[in-house]
C-alpha cells in the first residue's frame, strides 16, 4: 500500500511536469523617460476568472522576465515597482497561442500621472517589499461572514489546520498582529477566529526579529514567523461580533460570545465561552490560558518552583483531552495609540475556570538488577482550577532616539484536587507484592505580580545603542491538603499479607514565597561596517522561602502531631552578577557571532528549624555561537550553539523525605553540583513562491556533563522505591532529533502535497540499587500530507504516517519495548447549493503490542451539516456529531528513568450537538481626530 501511494505521487508529479511545458510568457520592463531598466520589479500572473495566483517572478538585471510552465487559460499580468503605477494587462494561452510576448513594457512614475488611475483592473494579489510578503485581500474571494482564518486558507504558501494552527512557507506562525500591535497577547487564534475577513486590507508575512536585534541592528538569528493584519480604513470604526449557542445530547452544551468595537486607533474586544464538550477557549493555544506556569530564577542559581514534587497533588488547569471538562473563560482587550503615535497602551484581562473529572488506568514496568516489577494503578480524579490575570503595557517615545516601555501584570490562581488512587505491584510472574489505596484532597492559592521597565537609546553613530531593563517578580504559593493511605505488603510465594497494613493519615501545608529583582544593561558598539560588539552587565537578587509542614492525625479530623522528618522551613538568599560580550560579523548574506556570559552566583540556605546554614557559590558559563547565511528572502541556513549550566532544584538538594506516594519516596541530596549542557541546532528552509514548493531541515543535539539523575533503592520485601539524586561521573546522556519535510503544489490538480521523515532518540541514565541503568530509545517515522482548498466548493486536509520505536534498558537487555505505530488525521468540508454545507474529520492512532503493553488503537470520527440564512449568511444552523464511533478514550506511552508506562484516560463520549450562530456587524465612517 505504501509503495502504491508513493508511485501515484511520482506519477502525479510527472504528469504535472509534462502538462505545463508548452505555455509561457516573456517581456521587458523599463522606464523609457528615465532610460532605466526596472530590475527586481514583481511579475504576478493570476487567473482572470477568480484571481487565483498562477505564477510569480522578478525582473532580471537586464530588465527582462520570462515565465514557463503555465497552464492554458485566461489570465491577468500585473507588474509592480516601488514609486510606479501598477501595470495590468489581459492575455490568453491555448493550443493555438502557446506563448505570449509582451515586448517592452513602459512603466510610469506615479508623480508623472495626470490621472488617478492608469488601468482599471483587479488588484495586485502579491507584492514583495524587502523582507515582507504582502497579500492584497481584495484579490482573494472568501465566503460571506468569513473570518481571517478563512482568508489565510486562500493565500498561497499558507495552511491552517483544523485546530487553527498556521503554517506559512513551511514554518509555524506563532504571532499574529493587528495593525502592528498585539491583540489578546500571543495567541494567534484570538485574532484569526475573532476578526472578519472583509475587514482586512493587507496581510503581511515576515520573519520578526528579536526586540534586541531590531533595536541594535545586530542580527542574533532569532526570528519569529509573524503575520500582520492591516485593517481597511473604513473598518477601523464600528462594531462586530458573534453569538454561538449549542445544545447537545446527554446534557452537553457550548456557548460563545465575541464583541469588538474599533474607533480609529482604539480597539476594544471581549469574548466569553462556556462549555462542557471539550472546548476550553477560542483556539489551539487557548487551552493553556488557565495554566499554572512554574516560576524559575533566570540566568543561573537554584530554581525555586512549585512543581508539585514537594507538595500534594496540584492541578495546572490545562485540559489535554483527558476526562470530562466544564470550562468557563472570558477576556477583555483594549489598546490605543495617541499623541501622534508617540504613546500607546495595550492591556488585557482574562478570567477562567475549569472542572475536569475522569478515570485513568496506568500500566508500568520497572527494570531492576534482579528482574522486572510490574505495576497497575487506577486514578479517579476530580480537579478544579480558577485563574484571572490583568496585564498592561505603556510605551512612550521620549524623543527621536529614546523609548521607554513599562509593563505590569498581576495573576491570581486557585485550585482544588480530589483524587483517589489504587495501585498494585507485581513481580515478574505477576504475583502481588503490595497494594496501596490513597486519597488526596488538596487546595491551593497563588498570587503573582510582575513589573518591568525597558529603556532604549540610539546614538548618532549607527549601531551604537544602550538599553537598560529593570524588573521585579513576586510569587506566593500556598497549598493545604490531606493524605490518606492504606498500604499492604504480600508474600509473593503464598499471596498472604506479611503483617498488618500501614495506615497514613496526614495533613500537609506548603508555603513558597519568591521575590526576584533583575537589572540588566546592554551596550552595542559598531567596530566597522561589518563588525560590532555587544556588552552586557546584570545583577539579580532573589529572596525566597519554603515552609512545608506535615501533621499526623491523632483523632478523627484532628491533625496536631508534628512530623519533623517530613517537615522543613528554609529561607534562601541568592545574589547573581553577570557579565557578557558578543562579537558580531555581518556582511551581505552572511552573519556570524560568538561570545559568552559569565554569572557569579552566591547562594545561602538557612534551615529555620535547626539553624544550619548551607552556602554555595557557582560560576556559570553560557557560551554561544551562531552562523547564518541567507541565500534569498525565502532560503536560509542557520547553525547555532549555546551552553548552559543546570543548577539542582530545591527539591533535589533538600535532605527531607517526601511521602506523597507511599510506594515512591523521594529525598534530596545536599551534595549535588551543577550540570552543564551543550546544545547544537541546525535549521535550513527553502521556499519557492510560485510553485509553493518548500524544503526544510530541523535538527538539534544536546548532551549533558555531570548530569543530575535518579538514584533509586528498591526494597524487595515491600516493593517501595526510595529515590534520591546524584551526579553522573563519566556517563554523558544525550538527546537528538532530525526532521525533514518537503512540500509542493501540484498545479493541474491545484493541491498541496508534502512528505516528511524524522528520527529522534535519547540515551539516559539512572541508578538502581547502586547499579547504573542505561536507557536507549530511538524512533523513526515518516508521513504524507495533502491539502486542497477550492473557494465556495470544498476543502480537505489529510496527514499521516508510520513510526517505529526501539527501546531497551541495560539492566534487562532481553526485555524491550520495541513497537510500531501509526498516526493519521483528516478533515473534509463541502459547500453545497442553497447555502448548505457538510463536513467530517477523523483521527486515528495505533500503538503495536510490546513485551510490556498490549496493542491499542483509537479512531475518533466527527461530522456536521449546516445551512446559512439571512443576508451575507449571517445566521447559521448546524447539526454535528462528536466521536461517532464512541471510542471515549485517550492513551499515551512514555519512559521515565528505568520505568516504562502506558496510560489510558476516559474522554468526551459520543454526542450530537445543535448549534445556532449569529454574526453581526455595524461599521461607519472615520472622523479624523487631527
ROKOLGU-41954 format. One record per residue (C-alpha): residue in three letters; x, z, y. Coordinates in steps of 0.2 Angstrom, whole numbers, plus 5000, padded with zeros to 4 digits. Example, Ala and Ser with C-alpha at 12.3 -4.5 7.8 and 13.67 -1.06 7.14 Angstrom:
<atoms>
ALA506250394978;SER506850364995;
</atoms>
This chain:
<atoms>
UNK500050005000;UNK501450055012;UNK502349885009;UNK500749785011;UNK500449865028;UNK502249835034;UNK502149655028;UNK500549625038;UNK501349695053;UNK502849575051;UNK501649435049;UNK500649485065;UNK502249485074;UNK502749315068;UNK501049245072;UNK501249325089;UNK502949235092;UNK502349065087;UNK500649075095;UNK501449095113;UNK502948975113;UNK502148825121;UNK501448895138;UNK502448935153;UNK502648935172;UNK504148925185;UNK504448915203;UNK505548975218;UNK505149105231;UNK505849085249;UNK505549115267;UNK505948945275;UNK505849015293;UNK507249135289;UNK508149015277;UNK508149165264;UNK507849175245;UNK506749315241;UNK507649385226;UNK506849535217;UNK505049485223;UNK503749535210;UNK502849405200;UNK501249455192;UNK500049345181;UNK498349415177;UNK496849335168;UNK495649265181;UNK494149325171;UNK494549515170;UNK496149545179;UNK497049605163;UNK498949595165;UNK499749455155;UNK501449445162;UNK502649525175;UNK504349475181;UNK505549475196;UNK506349335205;UNK508149305201;UNK509649305213;UNK509449115215;UNK507649135221;UNK506949065205;UNK505749135192;UNK505149075175;UNK503949155163;UNK503749095145;UNK502649145130;UNK501049145140;UNK499349115131;UNK498148975136;UNK496849015149;UNK496449035167;UNK497549145177;UNK498049205195;UNK499849205200;UNK500249345213;UNK501849365222;UNK502349525232;UNK503849565243;UNK504049705255;UNK503549655273;UNK502749495267;UNK500949445264;UNK500449435246;UNK500349255239;UNK498949225227;UNK498549055218;UNK497449005203;UNK498148895188;UNK497648855171;UNK498548825155;UNK497948725140;UNK498448595127;UNK498448465140;UNK499348565153;UNK500648675144;UNK501748715159;UNK501448755177;UNK502748715190;UNK502348795207;UNK503948725216;UNK504548815231;UNK503348945237;UNK503548995255;UNK503149175259;UNK502649235277;UNK503049395286;UNK501649495290;UNK502249515308;UNK502049325309;UNK500249315303;UNK498949265316;UNK497549315305;UNK497249475295;UNK497149385278;UNK498149235272;UNK497249215255;UNK495649305249;UNK495849345231;UNK495949485219;UNK497149625222;UNK498949635215;UNK498749735199;UNK500549805199;UNK501949825211;UNK503749895209;UNK504350005223;UNK506050065220;UNK505950185205;UNK504050195206;UNK502750085197;UNK501150065207;UNK499550015199;UNK498149955211;UNK496550025204;UNK495449885212;UNK496249765199;UNK495649865184;UNK493749875179;UNK493050035171;UNK491350095166;UNK490250175180;UNK490550355181;UNK492150335173;UNK493550475175;UNK495350455180;UNK495750465161;UNK494650315158;UNK495650215171;UNK497350265164;UNK496750195147;UNK496650025156;UNK498350025164;UNK499749935154;UNK501050045146;UNK499950205147;UNK499050285132;UNK497850435132;UNK497450515115;UNK495850605111;UNK496450775117;UNK496850695134;UNK498750695131;UNK499550555142;UNK501050445136;UNK501750325148;UNK503150195144;UNK503550295128;UNK503650465136;UNK502450615138;UNK501750635156;UNK501750825160;UNK501250825178;UNK499850735187;UNK499750755206;UNK498350715218;UNK499050635234;UNK500750715230;UNK500050885228;UNK499750995213;UNK497951015208;UNK497451165197;UNK499351195193;UNK500251095180;UNK498851045168;UNK498650855169;UNK496850855161;UNK496150965175;UNK496450805186;UNK496150665173;UNK494550745167;UNK493950815184;UNK494150665196;UNK493150505196;UNK494050335194;UNK493050255208;UNK493950375220;UNK495650305216;UNK496650185227;UNK498350185218;UNK499050255203;UNK500950285204;UNK502050315189;UNK503850385191;UNK505150505185;UNK505050655196;UNK506750735199;UNK507050915198;UNK506751015215;UNK508651045216;UNK509150865213;UNK507850805226;UNK508450925239;UNK510350905236;UNK510350725231;UNK511450765216;UNK510650695201;UNK510650835187;UNK509750725174;UNK508250825174;UNK506650725176;UNK504850745173;UNK503750595169;UNK502450605183;UNK500850515189;UNK500250525207;UNK498450485210;UNK498150415228;UNK496350435233;UNK495450305244;UNK495250345262;UNK493350345261;UNK493350455245;UNK494350595254;UNK492750655262;UNK491250705251;UNK490650805236;UNK490650755217;UNK490550845201;UNK489750855183;UNK488550965174;UNK488650965155;UNK487451065144;UNK487551065124;UNK486451155111;UNK486851145093;UNK486351205076;UNK486751375069;UNK486751445087;UNK488251345093;UNK488251295112;UNK489351225126;UNK489151215144;UNK490251155158;UNK490151135177;UNK491351045189;UNK491151035208;UNK492350965220;UNK492250945239;UNK493550845249;UNK493750845268;UNK495150735274;UNK496750835268;UNK495750985262;UNK495250995243;UNK494051125236;UNK493751125217;UNK492851235205;UNK492551225186;UNK491751335173;UNK491551325154;UNK490551425141;UNK490651385123;UNK490751445105;UNK491051275097;UNK492951275099;UNK493051215117;UNK494151335127;UNK494351235143;UNK494451065151;UNK495950985142;UNK497350995129;UNK498351115139;UNK497051225145;UNK496851325129;UNK498451405134;UNK497751465151;UNK497251635143;UNK498951655135;UNK500051815137;UNK501751755141;UNK503251865137;UNK504251915152;UNK506051905150;UNK507551935160;UNK508451775166;UNK510251725166;UNK510951855153;UNK510752035148;UNK509552125137;UNK507752055135;UNK506352165140;UNK504752095132;UNK503152145124;UNK503252035109;UNK502152145098;UNK503552185086;UNK503652365093;UNK501852395095;UNK500252375086;UNK499452205084;UNK499052115101;UNK498151955105;UNK498851825116;UNK497151735120;UNK497751575113;UNK496551485101;UNK497351365089;UNK495851315079;UNK495851465068;UNK494251575067;UNK492651565077;UNK492951575096;UNK491751625111;UNK492651565126;UNK492251585145;UNK493351505158;UNK493251465176;UNK494351425191;UNK494451385210;UNK495751275218;UNK496051245237;UNK497451155246;UNK497651095263;UNK498951015275;UNK498951045293;UNK500051055309;UNK500450865307;UNK500850895289;UNK502151025293;UNK501251165285;UNK500251165268;UNK499451295257;UNK498951275239;UNK498051415229;UNK497151435213;UNK496151575205;UNK495751565186;UNK494751685176;UNK494351685157;UNK493951775141;UNK493951735123;UNK493251815107;UNK493951755091;UNK493451815073;UNK493851745056;UNK494651765039;UNK496451725035;UNK497251725017;UNK499151715016;UNK500251675000;UNK502051715002;UNK503651704991;UNK505151814994;UNK506851774987;UNK507951924981;UNK509651934972;UNK508651984956;UNK507251864957;UNK505651824966;UNK504251934974;UNK502551854977;UNK501351924990;UNK499451884993;UNK498651955008;UNK496951935017;UNK496551975035;UNK494851995043;UNK495151985062;UNK494152015077;UNK495051985094;UNK494651985112;UNK495651935127;UNK495251935146;UNK496351865160;UNK496251825178;UNK497551755189;UNK497751725208;UNK499151625215;UNK499651535231;UNK501051435239;UNK501351415258;UNK502551285264;UNK503151265281;UNK504451135289;UNK505451235301;UNK506251085308;UNK506850915303;UNK508250995292;UNK507451155286;UNK506051205275;UNK505351375269;UNK504251395253;UNK503351565250;UNK502451595233;UNK501551735226;UNK500451765211;UNK499551915203;UNK498851925185;UNK497852055176;UNK497552045157;UNK496652145144;UNK496452135125;UNK495652215111;UNK496052195092;UNK495152255077;UNK496052185061;UNK495852235043;UNK497152185030;UNK497352195011;UNK498952155003;UNK499552154985;UNK501352124980;UNK501852054963;UNK503452024953;UNK503951854946;UNK502751874932;UNK501351914944;UNK501152094939;UNK500652204953;UNK502052314962;UNK500952384976;UNK499452364986;UNK499052415004;UNK497452425014;UNK497752435033;UNK496552445048;UNK497252415065;UNK496252445081;UNK497152415097;UNK496852385116;UNK498052345130;UNK498152305148;UNK499452205158;UNK499752185176;UNK500952055183;UNK501552025201;UNK502751885206;UNK503351845223;UNK504651725229;UNK505451635245;UNK506451475244;UNK507351415260;UNK508251245261;UNK509351175274;UNK510151005276;UNK511650975287;UNK512150825297;UNK513350775283;UNK512450685270;UNK512350785254;UNK512950945262;UNK511551075259;UNK511151255257;UNK509751345248;UNK509351525246;UNK508051595234;UNK507351775233;UNK506151835220;UNK505351995214;UNK504452015197;UNK503452165192;UNK502652185174;UNK501752335167;UNK501052335150;UNK500152475142;UNK499352475124;UNK498452615114;UNK497852605096;UNK497652675079;UNK498452635062;UNK497652675046;UNK498452635029;UNK498252675011;UNK499752625001;UNK499852624982;UNK501352594970;UNK501152524952;UNK502252514937;UNK502352334933;UNK502552354915;UNK501052464912;UNK500052424928;UNK499652604932;UNK499952694948;UNK501652794949;UNK500852934959;UNK499552974972;UNK499352844987;UNK500252865003;UNK499052885017;UNK499452845035;UNK498352895050;UNK499252875066;UNK498852855085;UNK500152745094;UNK500452715113;UNK501652595121;UNK502052585140;UNK503352455145;UNK503752435164;UNK504952295171;UNK505452265189;UNK506652125192;UNK507452065209;UNK508351905209;UNK509351825223;UNK510251655222;UNK511251555235;UNK511651375231;UNK512851265242;UNK513251075239;UNK514650985247;UNK515050795246;UNK516850765242;UNK516750575243;UNK515350445242;UNK515450465223;UNK515850645220;UNK515150815225;UNK515250995221;UNK513851125219;UNK514251305220;UNK513051455217;UNK513151645218;UNK511751755212;UNK511351935210;UNK509952025200;UNK509352205197;UNK508252245183;UNK507452425182;UNK506452445166;UNK505752575154;UNK504952585137;UNK503952735131;UNK503252725113;UNK502452875105;UNK501652905088;UNK500553045083;UNK499953095066;UNK498153135063;UNK497853325059;UNK495953325058;UNK494653185058;UNK494853095075;UNK496253215081;UNK497953155084;UNK499153285090;UNK500653295078;UNK502153205087;UNK503153095076;UNK504953095083;UNK505652965070;UNK504352835076;UNK504452885095;UNK505652845109;UNK505752835128;UNK507052735135;UNK507552685153;UNK508552535157;UNK509552485172;UNK510452315172;UNK511552235186;UNK512052055185;UNK513251955196;UNK513351765193;UNK514451635200;UNK514451445195;UNK515151275200;UNK514651105195;UNK515650945198;UNK514650785200;UNK515150605200;UNK513850465203;UNK514250285205;UNK512950145204;UNK512050165187;UNK513150305180;UNK513050495183;UNK514250625176;UNK514350805179;UNK515050965172;UNK515351145176;UNK514951325171;UNK514051485176;UNK514851655173;UNK513751815173;UNK514451985173;UNK513052095166;UNK513152285167;UNK511852375156;UNK511452555155;UNK510152635142;UNK509652815143;UNK508652905129;UNK507453015138;UNK507153125123;UNK509053165119;UNK509953115135;UNK511052995125;UNK511752855136;UNK512252685130;UNK513252575142;UNK513552395138;UNK514552255148;UNK514352075144;UNK515251925151;UNK514151775148;UNK514751595150;UNK513551445152;UNK514551285151;UNK513651125154;UNK513950935155;UNK512950785157;UNK513150595157;UNK511850475161;UNK511850285163;UNK510350195170;UNK510350015164;UNK508749975174;UNK507250065180;UNK506550055163;UNK508050085152;UNK509250235152;UNK510350335141;UNK510750525143;UNK511850645134;UNK511950825139;UNK512750985133;UNK512451165138;UNK512951335130;UNK512251505132;UNK512351675126;UNK510951755117;UNK510851945120;UNK509952065107;UNK508252115112;UNK507752295115;UNK506852295098;UNK508452235089;UNK509652375096;UNK508452525097;UNK508852635081;UNK507052685079;UNK505952635064;UNK504352535067;UNK503052555053;UNK501552455059;UNK501552365042;UNK502052495029;UNK502652365017;UNK503852295030;UNK504852425041;UNK506052375055;UNK507352475063;UNK508652425077;UNK510552415077;UNK511452485092;UNK513052395087;UNK512452215089;UNK513352105101;UNK512851945109;UNK512751775100;UNK513251605108;UNK512351445105;UNK512951265108;UNK511551135112;UNK511850945112;UNK510350825117;UNK510350635117;UNK509050535124;UNK508850345125;UNK507250245131;UNK506950065134;UNK505349995141;UNK504849815144;UNK503449805156;UNK502649635152;UNK502649645133;UNK502349835133;UNK503749855121;UNK504650025121;UNK506050095110;UNK506650275111;UNK507850395103;UNK507750585105;UNK509050695096;UNK509650865098;UNK510850985088;UNK511251165091;UNK512251295081;UNK512551475084;UNK514051585083;UNK513851775080;UNK512051745076;UNK510951895075;UNK510051885058;UNK508951995047;UNK509752125036;UNK508452175023;UNK508452305010;UNK507152294996;UNK506552444986;UNK506152384969;UNK505152534964;UNK503952524979;UNK504052344985;UNK504452405003;UNK505652295014;UNK506652385027;UNK507452265039;UNK508752295052;UNK509952165061;UNK511752115060;UNK512851985067;UNK513551845056;UNK515451845054;UNK515951675048;UNK514251585044;UNK513551465058;UNK511751425057;UNK511151265065;UNK509651155068;UNK509450975071;UNK508050835074;UNK508050655077;UNK506550555082;UNK506550365084;UNK505050265090;UNK504650085093;UNK503050005101;UNK502549835106;UNK500949755112;UNK500349605101;UNK499649495115;UNK498549375104;UNK497649525097;UNK497849625113;UNK498349785103;UNK499749905105;UNK500649945089;UNK502050065085;UNK503250135072;UNK504150295071;UNK505350385060;UNK506050565061;UNK507150685052;UNK507350875056;UNK508251015047;UNK509051185048;UNK510251295039;UNK509851485042;UNK510551645035;UNK509951815031;UNK510551965021;UNK509552035006;UNK510252194999;UNK511952165007;UNK512051984999;UNK511951835010;UNK510451715008;UNK510651535015;UNK509151435018;UNK509151245019;UNK507651145025;UNK507650955028;UNK506150855032;UNK506050665033;UNK504450575040;UNK503850405046;UNK502250345055;UNK501250205062;UNK500050195076;UNK498850065083;UNK497950065099;UNK496749945107;UNK495549965122;UNK494349825127;UNK493349875143;UNK491449895140;UNK491649845122;UNK492649965111;UNK494250055109;UNK495150135094;UNK496750235090;UNK497550275074;UNK499150365069;UNK499850425053;UNK501250435041;UNK502050525026;UNK503350655026;UNK504450745013;UNK505250915014;UNK506750985004;UNK506851175005;UNK507951294995;UNK508651474996;UNK510451504990;UNK509951664981;UNK508751574969;UNK509451394969;UNK508251344955;UNK506751394965;UNK506251274979;UNK504851224990;UNK505051034990;UNK503450944994;UNK502750785001;UNK501450775014;UNK500450655025;UNK499550675042;UNK498450545049;UNK497150535063;UNK496050405072;UNK494550385083;UNK493450235087;UNK492250215102;UNK490950075103;UNK489950025119;UNK488349945114;UNK487049845124;UNK485549935133;UNK486850075138;UNK487050145121;UNK488750195113;UNK489350275097;UNK491050335090;UNK491950435077;UNK493550525074;UNK494450585059;UNK495950695055;UNK496750705038;UNK498150825032;UNK498950835015;UNK500250955008;UNK500850924990;UNK501051074977;UNK502651164976;UNK503351294964;UNK502551424975;UNK501051344983;UNK499551234976;UNK499151074984;UNK497951064999;UNK497150935009;UNK495950935024;UNK494850795031;UNK493950835047;UNK492650695052;UNK491650695068;UNK490450565075;UNK489250545090;UNK488050425098;UNK487450415116;UNK486350325129;UNK486550325148;UNK485150325161;UNK484950305180;UNK485950205192;UNK487850195188;UNK487450285171;UNK487450455180;UNK486450535166;UNK487050535148;UNK486150605132;UNK487150615116;UNK487050675099;UNK488650725090;UNK489150795073;UNK490750905070;UNK491650925053;UNK490350825044;UNK491250855028;UNK491151045031;UNK492951075027;UNK492951235038;UNK494751275035;UNK496451275044;UNK498151295034;UNK499951305038;UNK501651325029;UNK503251395035;UNK504851485031;UNK505551635040;UNK507151715034;UNK507051725015;UNK505151715014;UNK504051555012;UNK502251575017;UNK500651475016;UNK499151525027;UNK497351475026;UNK496051525040;UNK494251485042;UNK493751375057;UNK492151305065;UNK491051245052;UNK489951085052;UNK488751075067;UNK487650955076;UNK487550955095;UNK486350885108;UNK487150855124;UNK486550815142;UNK487750765155;UNK487350735174;UNK488650665186;UNK488350675205;UNK489250605220;UNK489050615239;UNK490350535250;UNK490350505269;UNK491550435282;UNK493050525288;UNK493050595306;UNK494850595312;UNK495550765317;UNK496850695329;
</atoms>
